[in-house]
Amino acid sequence: MSADVLRSQSPEGIYKEIAARMIAITIVRTIMLEASIVNDVDPIRISFVQSVRTILSFSPALANEPAWKLPYIYHAMLREI
């Protein structure tokens, strides 16, 4: 989620890239908030970078496991964050 380089060359493409990054950041922050509730921790104490790393480490399991396992994997991810 590096914001250093925008690859698009058109104004519309740059707009889309910025919008996609803002959506991704919002999703991570939402997951961080859920994790703070599950773990009974102040949300300000949760690291954004560590949360992104944890989400990325759980993403293969979330993508490949059967649907009935997803709530358990997601809850484990929240506990890890």
HELIX and SHEET records of a PDB file:
HELIX    1   1 PRO A   11  VAL A   38  1                                  28    
HELIX    2   2 PRO A   43  ARG A   45  5                                   3    
HELIX    3   3 PHE A   48  ASN A   64  1                                  17    
HELIX    4   4 ALA A   67  LYS A   69  5                                   3    
HELIX    5   5 LEU A   70  GLU A   80  1                                  11    
END                                                                             
